[in-house]
């Protein structure tokens, strides 16, 4: 079974903490051990696991990605969102968490972030819970 988590971004570039929503989906699955696989079916978005305790970490990530891959450059892709495709490639479009005792296993400071690079838009994250 695949669950679809809808995510609404409000800015062109935004990292949105979806940790609690993922926790809820895992809890509702009643699976006690396994893997929670997260997949973003978009070419201008991504997903990452990083620190969620200090909101400035997200700001730093966004600022550094924008320095590395600026919005405007000498891109050949003419839709105006080439930077978003490159940023998506860097963060990746999938990630996973182990499930133990019915809960996702994250480090003390870790959270799961949907990475919007071409918003604002309504997006989705596909979540597959695999028992085992």
N, CA, C and O of each residue as an XYZ file, in Angstrom:
528
protein
N       0.839     -1.179      0.000
C       0.000      0.000      0.000
C       0.888      1.248      0.000
O       1.886      1.307      0.719
N       0.528      2.216     -0.789
C       1.239      3.489     -0.844
C       0.307      4.583     -0.332
O      -0.831      4.712     -0.783
N       0.808      5.357      0.608
C       0.077      6.527      1.111
C       0.594      7.750      0.382
O       1.780      7.833      0.062
N      -0.289      8.698      0.118
C       0.098      9.949     -0.526
C      -0.044     11.070      0.491
O      -1.128     11.318      1.018
N       1.066     11.739      0.754
C       1.079     12.902      1.631
C       1.118     14.138      0.750
O       2.070     14.336     -0.005
N       0.088     14.971      0.843
C       0.064     16.215      0.075
C       0.798     17.295      0.850
O       0.622     17.440      2.060
N       1.620     18.049      0.138
C       2.409     19.121      0.736
C       2.159     20.391     -0.068
O       2.282     20.392     -1.293
N       1.811     21.461      0.620
C       1.597     22.764     -0.030
C       2.773     23.677      0.316
O       2.999     24.008      1.480
N       3.510     24.073     -0.708
C       4.595     25.030     -0.473
C       4.054     26.442     -0.667
O       3.077     26.658     -1.384
N       4.705     27.391     -0.015
C       4.271     28.785     -0.077
C       5.307     29.712     -0.695
O       5.032     30.884     -0.951
N       6.499     29.175     -0.931
C       7.593     29.966     -1.486
C       8.222     29.208     -2.642
O       7.966     28.018     -2.828
N       9.046     29.900     -3.416
C       9.735     29.239     -4.525
C      10.678     28.163     -3.994
O      10.695     27.039     -4.494
N      11.461     28.517     -2.979
C      12.373     27.558     -2.368
C      12.040     27.479     -0.889
O      12.019     28.485     -0.179
N      11.778     26.244     -0.439
C      11.303     26.080      0.930
C      11.553     24.639      1.374
O      11.287     23.700      0.623
N      12.053     24.470      2.572
C      12.162     23.146      3.172
C      11.064     23.032      4.214
O      11.017     23.811      5.166
N      10.183     22.060      4.032
C       9.000     21.913      4.872
C       9.153     20.651      5.713
O       9.337     19.556      5.181
N       9.078     20.814      7.020
C       9.207     19.690      7.947
C       7.937     18.836      7.884
O       6.850     19.301      8.226
N       8.085     17.596      7.447
C       6.941     16.672      7.328
C       7.079     15.501      8.305
O       6.395     14.487      8.173
N       7.963     15.655      9.276
C       8.247     14.550     10.209
C       6.991     14.041     10.904
O       6.750     12.834     10.935
N       6.197     14.935     11.456
C       5.024     14.495     12.208
C       4.011     13.786     11.314
O       3.396     12.803     11.727
N       3.840     14.280     10.100
C       2.911     13.620      9.168
C       3.383     12.205      8.837
O       2.575     11.280      8.752
N       4.698     12.041      8.650
C       5.248     10.709      8.376
C       5.070      9.817      9.608
O       4.705      8.649      9.478
N       5.324     10.353     10.784
C       5.112      9.574     12.016
C       3.665      9.088     12.106
O       3.412      7.936     12.458
N       2.727      9.964     11.788
C       1.311      9.595     11.843
C       0.989      8.470     10.866
O       0.263      7.538     11.212
N       1.517      8.549      9.662
C       1.260      7.511      8.654
C       1.842      6.178      9.105
O       1.202      5.138      8.949
N       3.043      6.199      9.658
C       3.658      4.967     10.153
C       2.831      4.390     11.297
O       2.594      3.183     11.345
N       2.398      5.231     12.200
C       1.580      4.784     13.331
C       0.272      4.157     12.857
O      -0.142      3.120     13.375
N      -0.373      4.772     11.890
C      -1.638      4.255     11.355
C      -1.461      2.938     10.619
O      -2.424      2.186     10.467
N      -0.252      2.644     10.161
C      -0.011      1.415      9.398
C      -0.024      0.178     10.282
O      -0.201     -0.932      9.780
N       0.158      0.344     11.579
C       0.216     -0.760     12.544
C       1.386     -1.713     12.287
O       1.383     -2.838     12.786
N       2.371     -1.283     11.527
C       3.564     -2.106     11.291
C       4.567     -1.796     12.393
O       4.879     -0.632     12.644
N       5.073     -2.835     13.052
C       5.960     -2.570     14.176
C       7.430     -2.523     13.765
O       8.215     -1.804     14.383
N       7.818     -3.276     12.731
C       9.203     -3.248     12.263
C       9.227     -3.260     10.752
O       8.459     -3.974     10.106
N      10.129     -2.451     10.192
C      10.245     -2.413      8.744
C      10.957     -1.162      8.274
O      11.841     -0.629      8.945
N      10.545     -0.707      7.097
C      11.147      0.472      6.472
C      10.039      1.381      5.966
O       9.048      0.916      5.401
N      10.212      2.667      6.171
C       9.323      3.681      5.617
C      10.092      4.347      4.486
O      11.056      5.075      4.722
N       9.661      4.093      3.262
C      10.330      4.650      2.082
C       9.548      5.862      1.617
O       8.330      5.799      1.456
N      10.245      6.964      1.400
C       9.656      8.237      0.981
C      10.136      8.558     -0.429
O      11.338      8.544     -0.697
N       9.206      8.843     -1.323
C       9.550      9.119     -2.721
C       8.809     10.369     -3.194
O       7.599     10.494     -3.004
N       9.542     11.283     -3.806
C       8.973     12.528     -4.326
C       8.899     12.413     -5.854
O       9.936     12.398     -6.518
N       7.681     12.333     -6.424
C       7.536     12.145     -7.867
C       7.538     13.469     -8.644
O       6.672     13.712     -9.484
N       8.520     14.309     -8.348
C       8.627     15.612     -9.011
C      10.085     15.848     -9.391
O      10.990     15.417     -8.678
N      10.314     16.524    -10.499
C      11.688     16.769    -10.953
C      12.267     18.075    -10.430
O      13.441     18.366    -10.658
N      11.459     18.864     -9.731
C      11.955     20.128     -9.182
C      11.720     20.211     -7.673
O      11.535     21.293     -7.118
N      11.730     19.057     -7.030
C      11.569     18.975     -5.581
C      12.414     17.810     -5.090
O      12.930     17.030     -5.890
N      12.555     17.695     -3.785
C      13.351     16.613     -3.238
C      12.955     16.318     -1.809
O      11.945     16.813     -1.309
N      13.770     15.500     -1.161
C      13.525     15.155      0.234
C      14.866     14.933      0.920
O      15.802     14.393      0.329
N      14.941     15.356      2.167
C      16.172     15.169      2.922
C      15.857     14.968      4.397
O      14.787     15.340      4.878
N      16.803     14.379      5.095
C      16.726     14.243      6.550
C      17.877     15.060      7.113
O      19.037     14.859      6.752
N      17.537     15.988      8.005
C      18.561     16.840      8.590
C      18.064     17.384      9.915
O      17.015     16.967     10.406
N      18.807     18.309     10.495
C      18.448     18.841     11.804
C      17.146     19.625     11.749
O      16.939     20.464     10.873
N      16.272     19.330     12.710
C      14.998     20.046     12.785
C      14.876     20.856     14.074
O      13.900     21.584     14.253
N      15.848     20.739     14.968
C      15.768     21.455     16.246
C      16.028     22.946     16.079
O      15.339     23.765     16.688
N      17.002     23.305     15.271
C      17.353     24.704     15.049
C      16.889     25.107     13.652
O      17.453     24.632     12.667
N      15.876     25.972     13.537
C      15.352     26.358     12.216
C      16.374     27.080     11.340
O      16.159     27.207     10.134
N      17.462     27.548     11.908
C      18.486     28.231     11.117
C      19.268     27.256     10.237
O      19.872     27.671      9.248
N      19.264     25.968     10.581
C      19.929     24.979      9.733
C      19.256     24.951      8.363
O      19.934     24.911      7.336
N      17.933     24.972      8.347
C      17.177     24.982      7.087
C      17.498     26.245      6.287
O      17.668     26.188      5.069
N      17.579     27.365      6.967
C      17.926     28.627      6.302
C      19.318     28.518      5.686
O      19.523     28.916      4.539
N      20.271     27.982      6.440
C      21.634     27.815      5.923
C      21.663     26.910      4.692
O      22.344     27.210      3.712
N      20.924     25.805      4.746
C      20.877     24.885      3.600
C      20.340     25.602      2.371
O      20.923     25.509      1.291
N      19.240     26.313      2.530
C      18.653     27.035      1.395
C      19.621     28.078      0.840
O      19.805     28.171     -0.374
N      20.237     28.858      1.718
C      21.152     29.900      1.264
C      22.356     29.317      0.529
O      22.777     29.858     -0.494
N      22.905     28.234      1.034
C      24.068     27.646      0.385
C      23.712     26.982     -0.948
O      24.484     27.058     -1.904
N      22.551     26.334     -1.015
C      22.119     25.782     -2.301
C      21.925     26.899     -3.329
O      22.263     26.736     -4.502
N      21.381     28.031     -2.883
C      21.187     29.163     -3.797
C      22.514     29.759     -4.256
O      22.617     30.238     -5.385
N      23.536     29.737     -3.389
C      24.864     30.207     -3.804
C      25.490     29.248     -4.809
O      26.070     29.670     -5.810
N      25.365     27.946     -4.529
C      25.945     26.944     -5.422
C      25.222     26.884     -6.768
O      25.845     26.753     -7.821
N      23.907     26.983     -6.706
C      23.070     26.851     -7.902
C      22.124     28.051     -7.946
O      20.994     27.960     -7.467
N      22.566     29.158     -8.507
C      21.726     30.365     -8.523
C      20.495     30.203     -9.419
O      20.477     29.416    -10.365
N      19.485     30.973     -9.081
C      18.235     30.953     -9.842
C      18.485     31.300    -11.311
O      17.989     30.618    -12.207
N      19.250     32.353    -11.551
C      19.560     32.775    -12.918
C      21.026     32.514    -13.211
O      21.908     32.923    -12.456
N      21.269     31.841    -14.296
C      22.625     31.572    -14.755
C      22.541     31.314    -16.249
O      21.516     31.592    -16.871
N      23.577     30.801    -16.812
C      23.590     30.534    -18.250
C      23.076     29.122    -18.534
O      23.762     28.311    -19.157
N      21.851     28.844    -18.063
C      21.265     27.516    -18.235
C      20.718     27.351    -19.648
O      20.267     28.313    -20.269
N      20.763     26.132    -20.141
C      20.216     25.818    -21.471
C      18.727     25.498    -21.411
O      18.003     25.718    -22.382
N      18.269     24.983    -20.283
C      16.845     24.676    -20.079
C      16.084     25.995    -20.008
O      16.384     26.829    -19.154
N      15.125     26.196    -20.871
C      14.518     27.517    -21.041
C      13.237     27.763    -20.254
O      12.629     28.823    -20.407
N      12.808     26.827    -19.422
C      11.575     27.023    -18.655
C      11.753     27.971    -17.477
O      10.770     28.391    -16.867
N      12.997     28.312    -17.149
C      13.245     29.204    -16.036
C      13.377     28.518    -14.692
O      13.403     29.180    -13.655
N      13.462     27.191    -14.699
C      13.584     26.473    -13.425
C      14.725     25.451    -13.435
O      14.680     24.452    -12.718
N      15.734     25.709    -14.246
C      16.872     24.782    -14.333
C      17.532     24.592    -12.981
O      17.959     23.488    -12.644
N      17.618     25.673    -12.200
C      18.224     25.553    -10.871
C      17.460     24.553    -10.007
O      18.064     23.809     -9.236
N      16.139     24.534    -10.134
C      15.316     23.617     -9.344
C      15.609     22.157     -9.698
O      15.640     21.297     -8.818
N      15.820     21.883    -10.975
C      16.157     20.516    -11.391
C      17.503     20.086    -10.807
O      17.658     18.947    -10.369
N      18.461     20.987    -10.803
C      19.793     20.671    -10.280
C      19.736     20.476     -8.769
O      20.341     19.539     -8.248
N      19.020     21.341     -8.059
C      18.891     21.208     -6.605
C      18.210     19.891     -6.237
O      18.588     19.245     -5.260
N      17.211     19.498     -7.016
C      16.526     18.228     -6.787
C      17.492     17.055     -6.941
O      17.441     16.088     -6.180
N      18.364     17.157     -7.928
C      19.352     16.102     -8.148
C      20.310     16.005     -6.967
O      20.711     14.907     -6.581
N      20.676     17.140     -6.397
C      21.618     17.139     -5.277
C      20.984     16.546     -4.016
O      21.596     15.698     -3.367
N      19.774     16.974     -3.660
C      19.155     16.436     -2.441
C      18.590     15.046     -2.658
O      18.510     14.254     -1.719
N      18.202     14.746     -3.870
C      17.615     13.451     -4.156
C      16.109     13.469     -4.006
O      15.542     14.376     -3.396
N      15.468     12.463     -4.566
C      14.005     12.393     -4.569
C      13.468     11.261     -3.706
O      12.262     11.019     -3.678
N      14.360     10.563     -3.000
C      13.860      9.525     -2.109
C      14.771      9.400     -0.894
O      15.935      9.801     -0.908
N      14.192      8.830      0.153
C      14.905      8.602      1.393
C      14.124      7.544      2.165
O      13.023      7.170      1.762
N      14.669      7.074      3.242
C      13.957      6.072      4.025
C      14.327      6.188      5.494
O      15.349      6.767      5.862
N      13.464      5.619      6.313
C      13.691      5.522      7.755
C      13.366      4.101      8.177
O      12.443      3.479      7.649
N      14.122      3.598      9.123
C      13.779      2.319      9.718
C      12.612      2.512     10.675
O      12.439      3.576     11.269
N      11.818      1.458     10.809
C      10.709      1.455     11.759
C      11.027      0.415     12.820
O      11.342     -0.732     12.502
N      10.944      0.815     14.068
C      11.173     -0.084     15.197
C      10.105      0.220     16.232
O       9.889      1.379     16.584
N       9.439     -0.816     16.719
C       8.361     -0.658     17.703
C       7.282      0.317     17.224
O       6.725      1.079     18.013
N       6.998      0.279     15.920
C       5.927      1.099     15.361
C       6.271      2.564     15.169
O       5.386      3.373     14.891
N       7.560      2.925     15.313
C       7.962      4.335     15.196
C       9.152      4.478     14.262
O      10.016      3.604     14.201
N       9.188      5.596     13.531
C      10.356      5.834     12.685
C      11.560      6.139     13.564
O      11.448      6.815     14.587
N      12.691      5.639     13.155
C      13.923      5.834     13.912
C      14.702      6.995     13.310
O      15.279      6.887     12.227
N      14.705      8.090     14.026
C      15.484      9.262     13.641
C      16.395      9.626     14.801
O      16.111      9.291     15.951
N      17.489     10.312     14.497
C      18.357     10.811     15.548
C      17.647     11.900     16.341
O      16.631     12.439     15.903
N      18.178     12.212     17.486
C      17.569     13.176     18.403
C      17.187     14.477     17.717
O      16.113     15.019     17.977
N      18.040     14.980     16.855
C      17.811     16.298     16.243
C      17.282     16.204     14.817
O      17.067     17.233     14.178
N      17.069     15.004     14.307
C      16.701     14.848     12.900
C      15.217     15.035     12.630
O      14.364     14.718     13.459
N      14.938     15.557     11.450
C      13.586     15.671     10.935
C      13.598     15.357      9.443
O      14.653     15.331      8.810
N      12.426     15.120      8.899
C      12.275     14.819      7.475
C      11.731     16.073      6.804
O      10.723     16.631      7.235
N      12.409     16.510      5.743
C      12.029     17.739      5.062
C      11.702     17.499      3.599
O      12.486     16.900      2.863
N      10.526     17.977      3.185
C      10.202     18.081      1.772
C      10.909     19.327      1.267
O      10.804     20.390      1.879
N      11.624     19.208      0.161
C      12.409     20.315     -0.386
C      11.726     20.850     -1.649
O      11.728     20.195     -2.691
N      11.157     22.017     -1.544
C      10.524     22.679     -2.686
C      11.546     23.594     -3.341
O      12.175     24.417     -2.676
N      11.708     23.441     -4.656
C      12.653     24.273     -5.395
C      12.008     25.068     -6.523
O      12.688     25.840     -7.200
N      10.709     24.892     -6.735
C      10.033     25.576     -7.838
C       8.580     25.871     -7.465
O       7.658     25.609     -8.238
N       8.401     26.416     -6.280
C       7.052     26.676     -5.782
C       6.616     28.099     -6.035
O       7.267     28.851     -6.762
N       5.516     28.452     -5.428
C       4.669     27.604     -4.592
C       3.805     26.654     -5.425
O       3.358     26.996     -6.520
N       3.583     25.470     -4.889
C       2.795     24.434     -5.564
C       2.217     23.462     -4.534
O       2.661     23.394     -3.389
N       1.217     22.719     -4.984
C       0.806     21.556     -4.209
C       1.598     20.378     -4.745
O       1.620     20.125     -5.950
N       2.237     19.671     -3.855
C       3.085     18.541     -4.228
C       2.624     17.303     -3.475
O       1.676     17.344     -2.691
N       3.317     16.205     -3.733
C       3.023     15.002     -2.968
C       4.291     14.213     -2.685
O       5.282     14.278     -3.412
N       4.209     13.474     -1.603
C       5.248     12.536     -1.210
C       4.565     11.164     -1.146
O       3.563     10.992     -0.453
N       5.110     10.211     -1.863
C       4.582      8.848     -1.807
C       5.317      8.102     -0.697
O       6.545      8.136     -0.617
N       4.559      7.441      0.144
C       5.124      6.767      1.309
C       4.734      5.292      1.261
O       3.554      4.942      1.232
N       5.741      4.452      1.254
C       5.546      2.997      1.228
C       6.111      2.421      2.510
O       7.295      2.589      2.803
N       5.276      1.745      3.273
C       5.692      1.078      4.501
C       5.917     -0.399      4.169
O       5.012     -1.096      3.709
N       7.134     -0.851      4.413
C       7.493     -2.230      4.092
C       7.764     -2.957      5.404
O       8.651     -2.579      6.169
N       6.992     -3.997      5.647
C       7.138     -4.746      6.899
C       8.320     -5.693      6.800
O       8.607     -6.251      5.741
N       8.996     -5.861      7.920
C      10.069     -6.856      7.920
C      11.223     -6.518      8.801
O      12.184     -7.284      8.880
